[in-house]
Amino acid sequence: MRPSSLIHIFQIHLALPGAFEIFGGAAEFMQALADLAAELRQTTGPKENQGRGQNQQQLGIAHGIENEQKHGKYLSTDLMRRRKQIVARTATEVQNSDEVAQAASLRRLAVRAIQEWRKLPTCATKIPMRIVSLLPSTTEIVCALGLEDALVGITHECDYPPSVLDKPRLTASRISHETMSSAEIDHAVRSQLAQLDGHGSIYDLDEERLRELNPDLILTQELCDVCAVSYKTVERAARMFDAGVRVVSLEPNTIGDIFENIRMVGELTGREDAAAKLVDELNSRLDRIKEVTARVDHRPRTLMLEWLEPAFAPGHWVPEQVAIAGGDHGFGRPGQPSTTTTAAEIRAYAPEVIVLIPCGYYKEDILRQLPHANLPEGWEDLPAVRKGEVWATDATSYFSRPGPRVVDGVEILARILHPEVFGPPDDSQAVRV
């Protein structure tokens, strides 16, 4: 069997989380790795048809395999990328080979391995990785990719899926939605962020606990200091205990960016196929809504209020959610941060539907604070208020978090805006106020 063909088969096997089962057990798997590493080293000498670059790549893979055998861990992300490059090159070699019968046999073996893997239950423990998620959205993404068992630390706000509730929590907030009004929270946030020359924070990070958890990968963000602990704080803490830990910042501004983040997490964790499948499913759900809303006769003017006191107009992916759901998304800034708005701007827009989505709030939080909120002047005269088209929903689940459930948010909006087509939302999704 030619070494390049052997690489092709082993690369496919190594890329699969079910590789241990395919090889019949860890011992056989590690022995196969050792054999491949030895053969790779024997085939990196000078040859007419083998360039220096490929020699170095084969040596790199051999070195990575030997490390994997020694430490019992999967290859690093960089070596995973290098491995994928070799897969593409050697696959081409197999296809162009004169040994047609052998090439066909190799492809059949690879296909069979993939089919066997797809029959296996998803199990994150097969990837010996320790992940800390410092965003509720990345916690949802990690779990959606079947990596919940690899998740060793989360934030105080991470509450979905419910099975993560017992995970160690590494952050705490200095503000409370339960005891403070939206106006008090806004004042506290602005005061905290203004401290230390604009580098203050409303969150605390348990750096000692983070060090004890010893993660390989930390997922965080730089998009918004109000949404999560400061990226600089995380990066500084990571450097103090392990120079090798990878800190990855995710910065989504649109739904497309959110889907790219899902793919990125998949790549970082060896779950590319699961990420691609998830994104395809989410896109299919959005396409079904777009197909229907493309035919609606009227797109109601829709105000998504991202904060109560002061009133905030929507930004980032929220206007896009409105547009897909069949509403007019003229009030807001697509792909840009949300910003304060005025009573005059709201009156001029004359919204026909208002959906209350204060960042981080659940329906219960909104309903508790709304009677005491100082709403924009002229609120009672707005068309949406007069017609009873003001809604409260779980903002934190479906609109604030840039994760898979933004698609749920679009589906809920479609029910609010076009109940004659999609059916009205049930009380678990949204309630009139």
N, C-alpha and C positions, 0 to 999 in steps of 0.2 A: 504493500500500500504506500503510495507516494506521501511524503511528509506533509505537503501542502493540503492534500485531501484529508489527511488525518487531522490537521488543524481545523479544517472546515467542519468536520463532525464534532470535534471536541468544543469548538467555539460555540456552536449551537447549543450543545448540552450545558456548557458552563453558563450561558446566558439565562438559563431557566431555573427558577426557584425550586423546581422539582427534581433537580439533577441527582440528589442523593437517592431518591427512589428509583430513577431510571437506571442508575448504576448498581442498584441492589443493596446499597448500604454505604455508610461513610468510609469504611475501610477500603472497599473496592474503588470508591470514588477517588480517594486520596492516592491509591496506588496507580490509578489511571492517570492522574495528574503528574505523578512522578515520572511515569513512563513517557508521557508527552514532553515533559521538560527535558528529559535526557535526549530524546530524539530531536527536539528543536535545536539543542546545542550542537548536535552532531551534523546538522544540516545548515549551519550558518557560515560555513567556509566559503571562499571565493568560488563562484561559478559563472559561466558565461551569461546565463540567463537570470542571474540573481544580483541585484544591485545592493549597494551599501545600505541604503535606506531600509530595504526589506530585511537585511541582516540584522540591523539594529532593532527593528520592530520585533523580529522573532526572538532575539536575545532578551528584549524587554519583557515579552510574554513569558519566556522561560523563567526569567528572574521572578516575575510576579507569581507564577505557578509554584515555584519553590517556596516563596514566602507564604503562599496560601497553604501549602502542605505543612509548613513548619508551625504556623499560627492557627490553622483551622479556620481562617476567615476568607471571605470573598475578596476579589481584587479591589483595589482602590478605584475611585471614579475615573481617574486619569487612565489607568490601565484598562478599565472597562471600555473607554472610548477607543483606545489603541487596539483593543481586541476586536471591536466592531469593524475597524478599518481592515484588519487582516481577514476577517470573515468575508467582506465584500471582495477583496482581492483574490482570495483563494476560491471563492465561489465562481468567479470568472474563469480561473484556471481550470476548474473542474468542467465547466461548460465548454471550454475550448479544447479540452483534452481529446487526443485520438483514442483514448481508452474509453470508448463509448459505453461499453457494458459495465465497466467498473464505476464510471461516473453515475450511471443510472442507479446502480446498487447503492452508492453513497447517498444519493438524494433520497432514495426510498428509506434508508436508515434514518436520515435526518427528519423526514416527514413523520415517520413512525414515532420518533422520540418526542416530537412536538405534540402529536396526538395523545401520547401517553401522559404528557405533562398536563394537557388541558383537562384530563379526566380527574386530576388530583384536586383535593380541596385546597382553597387558598390558605396558606399558613405563613404568617410573617416570620415565625421563629426560624424558618429555614435560612433567613438572611440575618447573620449575626451583626446587626447594626443597632446602635443606641441613639434614638432620636429625641431631641427636646424641641417641642413646638411652643413658641412664645406668641402665638396668634391663634385665636379660636378657629379661624378659617383654615389655617394649615393643619390644625388638629383634625378637622373634618376631612381634608384632602388626604392626609396620611392614612386615616382609617378607611376612607373610601377605596384606597389602593390596597387594602388588605394587610396593612402594616401596624395594626393597633398593638400587637405584642411587642413591637420594636420601640414603641413610644414610652419613654421612661420619665418624661416630665412635661407638664403643661402649665397654662396660666390659671389664675383664679376665675377667669371668665369662661373657660372651656367647659361646655356642658352638653356637647353633642359630638358623637352619639352618647347616649346615657351611660354606656358601658365604660366611659373614660373617667367617670366621676371619682373613682378611687385612686386615680393616678396622682403622684406627687405634684403639688402646686408650687410654682417658683416665683410667682408675682403676687403683689397686693396693691390695691388701689387706695389712694388717699381721699377719694370721694365716694359717695354712696347714692345710688338711684333710689334706695328705699327710704332714706331719711332726709334728702335734700331736694328742693324744688329745682326745676330746670334752670331758673334764673340763678339760684345759688350755685349750681354746678358750673354754669358758664363763668360766673365770677371766680370760682375757685380754680378752674382750669386756666383761665387767663392769668391769674395771679401766680400760680405755680410755674407756668411756662415762661413767665417774665423774669423769674429769679435766675440768678447766676448768668447774667448777660444773655438771657434768652435760651439757656441750656437747662432749664429746670425740667422736672418731670412730675407727672401725677401718679407714677407707679414706682414701686420698690421691687428690686430683684434680689432674691435670696441667693447670693453668690456662693455661699458656703454649701448650700444644698446642691446647687448646680455643679460645683466641683466634685461633690460626693457621687453624683449620678454619672459623671465621666462620659458625656455623650461623644459620639463620632460626628454628629450633624446637629446643628442648631438652626432652626428656621425662624426668621424674624422679619421685620420690615423697617423701612425708613420713610414710608409714605406719609405718616401722620403721627405726631407725638401724642395726640389725644387717644389714639387707638391702641397703643401698645408701649411697652417699655422701650426706651431709647436704644436705637441700634448701636450708638457709640458705647453706651453702658454695657450692652451685651458683648460687643467685640472686645472691650477692655477686660471684662471678667473672663472671657474665654482665653485670652492671651495669658492671663495670670496663672491658669492651671494647666493648660495644654496647648502648645503651639500648633499641634497637628489637628485640632478640632476644626471642622469646617463650619463657618458662620455664613449662611446664605440669606440675603435680603430679597424679599419678593415685593415688587412695586406695581401692582395692577391698577390701571386706570379705566379699563373698559372690560366688557365681557370677554372679548378676545384675549385680553391680557390675563384674565383669570384662567382661561383654558390653557394658555401657554404656561402659567405657573403650575397647573396640574401636570402638564407634560414634563416640566423641569423637575418637580419632585419625583416623578416616575423615573427620570434619568438618573437623578442623584441616588436613588435607592434600588436601582436594578429592576424597576417595575414599569418599564416603558410600555409593554403590551397592555397592562392593566390601565395605565393612564390613557393610552390611545383609545381603548375601548370605552372608558368612562366619558371622554370628551366626545366621542362619536355619539354616544347615547344622549348626552346633554344637547348636542347640536340637533339631533333628530327631534327632540322634544320642542326646541325653539322653532325648528322648521315647520312643525305641525301647526304651531300657533300663528306663525307668519303667513302660512297658506290661507288660514281663515281670516285673519285681520286685514289681509290685503284686499278683501272684498267688502269690508264694512262701509256703510254709507257715511257714517259720522264718527269722527275722532274727538271725543270730549276733551275740552281743555282741562288738564290734570295737574294739580298742585301737589307735589310730594314734599311735605314739610319735614325737613331733617332735624329741626329743633324747634321747641315751642317758644322759649324766651331766652334770647331774641329769636325771631323767626329766621330759619336758614333755608335758602333755596337749594335744590339738590345738585349734586355733581357726580363725577366719576361715572360709574356704570348705571346709575339710577335713571337718568333720562333715556338711556338705551332700553332699559326694561320697560319704560312707559311706551316707547315707540313700538316695540315688538308686540306689546299687549294690546295695541290698537288705540292708544291715546295720543293727544297732542302733547309733545314734549318740549314746547317752546319756552317753558319756564324752568330754567336751570342751565348748567354748563356741562355738556357731555365731555367726559374725559378729563375734567378739571376738578379741583377741590370745590366742595360746597362752600357757600358764602352767605353772609347775612343779607337779608332782603328787607324791604320796607313795606308798611301798610299801603302806601301809594302804589308801589309796584304790584302788589297782590291785587288791589282793587282794579288796576288797569288791565290785568290779565283776566279778571272775572272768571275764576275757575269754576267749571261745572262739576268737577269731582275733586275732593280733597282727601288725600291719604296721609295719615300721621305716621311718620317713621322716624321719631327721634333716635339718634344713634345710640345703640346699646339698650334700647327699651323693649320690653315685652308689652303685650296688650294690657296686662294688669297694671304695669307702671304708668302707661298713658292714661288709662281710665282713672287711676288714683290721683294723678296730677292735673288732669284737664279742668276739673271744676274750679281749681284755685289759680289756674294759669292766666296771666295777663296777655291775652291774645291780641293780634294786630287790630288797630282801630278800624271799624267798619266791618268786622268779622261777620256779624249777624246779617249783614246785607248782601253778602256774597251769594251768587247763584247756588253754589254747592250747599251752603248752609241752609238757605231757604228751602231747597228741595230735599233735604235730608240725605245728601250724598257726601257725608263726612265719615270716614272709616278709620279704624285703628287696627293695626296688625302687628305681628311680631317682627319689629324692625331688625332686631339683632339676629334673627334666624334667616330672614329672606332678603334683606336689603343692605344692612350694615357690613356684613361679613362677605368678603370676596372669595367665596367657595362654591361648591357644587349647588348649594341650595338657592343661589340667585335665580336659577331656572324655576324653582318652586315659586319664587317671588313673582316672576313673569306670569306664571300660570294663575296665581292668585289675583294679580292685577287684571288679567284678562276676564276673570269672573266678575270683578268689581265693575269694570268698564263696559263689558258686553255680556251681561247675564242672559240676555235673550239668545245668545249663541252658545256660550260656554256653561250656562247655568250659574246661579248665584253662589258665592262662597259660603261655606259652612262656618259655624262659630269658632271652630278651631283654627280657621284661616284668617278671618277678619270679621269685625263687628261694627255696626253703625253706632255713631256716637251723637 
